[in-house]
């Protein structure tokens, strides 16, 4: 798939914007922490998530973006607990009793067990990401609008994962590999 430079510039800008906002509020320390395992989980879960998010975006845009962040947080949490046990769990595992409609509550109450930290973090990030997306002024229903939406959801997932990894105490450290 050919990369659209406009979409790539948007992705870089949104990522930088969220890192700055999250660092300013103490949710991150200047970088998006990541793991190849978490990135692979996103690639596996994204198609099912996109279907739900696309159907609900017009009515609940910030909620859809927040759910991507919650999913990232849940994946990071499970990665930390016991990845060999959780790495193949299906997308439905992350949904609540009402499916996508209560995904946020299900993840915060049953996987993260933390409302105090997660809810304000995702409310802030999703509002920030939504406003960043709206500033692009793409025509609704176009291929370009869809690309921007997909990128925004992916960046929210990565931000959620990074926020949870930061909360769990992970950080980048310089390692001296020479003895």
N, C-alpha and C positions, 0 to 999 in steps of 0.2 A: 504494500500500500504506500503510495506516494505521500510524503509529508507536506502539509500546507504550511508555508512559512508564517502566515498570519495566525494560524491556530497554534503553532509552536511558540510564537512570540506571546500570544495570549496566555498559554500554559505557563511559560516562564514568569510572566508578570503576575499571574494569579498566585503561583507558588511563592514568589518573593513577597507578595502582599500578605498572604496568610502567615508566612514565617515571621514577618515583621510584627504583625498584629498579635500573634500567639506568643512571641518572645516578649513583647511589651506587656502582656498580661500574665507572664510567668508560666505559660503552658509549654513553651519550648525554650531552648537555649541557642537560638540562632541557626538551627539546621533541622531538616526533616530526617529524623532517625528512620532507618529502613532495614529490611532484611530480605534477601532473595526468597525466602520461604513465604513471607507476607506478600511480596509482589506476585508470586506464583498463585497464591490463594486468590488474589484479586482477579487474575486472568481466568481462573476457573469459575469464580462466582459472578463476575461482571455481567455476562450475558443474561442471566436470570434477574439480576438486580436492575439492569437497564430496562428490562421489560416492565417491571413494576414502576420504576421511577418515571419513565416516559408517560405511562398511562396517568400518573397522578401529578405530573409537574405543573400543568396549567392551573390546577386548583390549589395545590400545596407546594409551591416551588421550594421554599426554605426547608420544609419538612423533608422533601426528597433529598435535598443536599445534605441535611443533617443525618439522615439515615445512612448515607454513604460513609460519613464520618463515624457514626456509631458502629457500622460494620467493620471499619478499619480498627476501631478501638477493641472490638470483640476479638478480631483475629489476632491482634497484638497480645491481648490478654491470654488467649488460649495458646499462642505460640510460647509465651513465657511459662505457662503452667505445665503443659505436656504435649508438645507439638505432634509427637508420634501418635498420640491418641486422637487428636482433634483435626489433623491436617486434611482429612478426606470428608469431613462432615458436610452434608449438602446445604445449599442455600436455605432450605426450609428450616433448618436447625436455628437459624438466626431470626426467624420470623416469630411473631407472637401468635396467640390463639386466633386472632383476626387477620393473620397474614402480614402483609406490608403495613396495614393500618396501625398496628401497635408494635412495630419492630423496635422503635426507640425504647418503649417501656420494657419490652421483653429483654433487650440487651442490657439496659441499665440495671434492671432488677434481678435478672436470672444469670447473667454471664459476668458482668462487671461488679455487680453488687455495690454500686456507687452512683447515687444521684447528685450528691453535693458537688462533685468534680465534673462529671460528664455532661450533665444537662446545661449548665452555663457555658461550658466550653463549646459544645455543639451549637447552641443558640447563637453565640457570638460568631463562630466560624461560618455557619451557614448564612447568616445575614450578610456577613462580609463578602462571601463568595457570590451570593445572589446579586448584590449591588455591583460587584465587579463585572459579573456576566451582563447585567442590564446596561452597563456603560458601553458595551460593544455595539449596541443598537443594530443587531442583525435582524433581518426580516424574519418574523416567526414562520415556522413551517418550511424553511429552506434547508438545504443540505448543510450550509455553513452554520446555521443556528443549531442544528443537530450535532455537528462536530464540536461546537463550543460547549454545548450541554454535556456531551460525553467526557470531554476534557475536564470540565468543572467537577463532575461526579468523581472522576478518577483522582483528581487533586484532593478533593474532600476525603476520600478514602485514605489516601496517603497521609494527609494531615491528621486524621483521627488516629491512625496507627502510630504516628510519631508522637502525638500527645500522650497516648497511653504508654508507649515505651519510655518516654520521659518521666511520666508519673511513677513508673515501676523502677526508675533509677538508672536506666540505660543512658549512656552518653558516649560520644566519640572521644577516644583517647589516643594520643600518639604512643605507639609501641615500638620499642627498640628491639629489633629482631637480630641484631648483631651481638654476639657474646664477647 
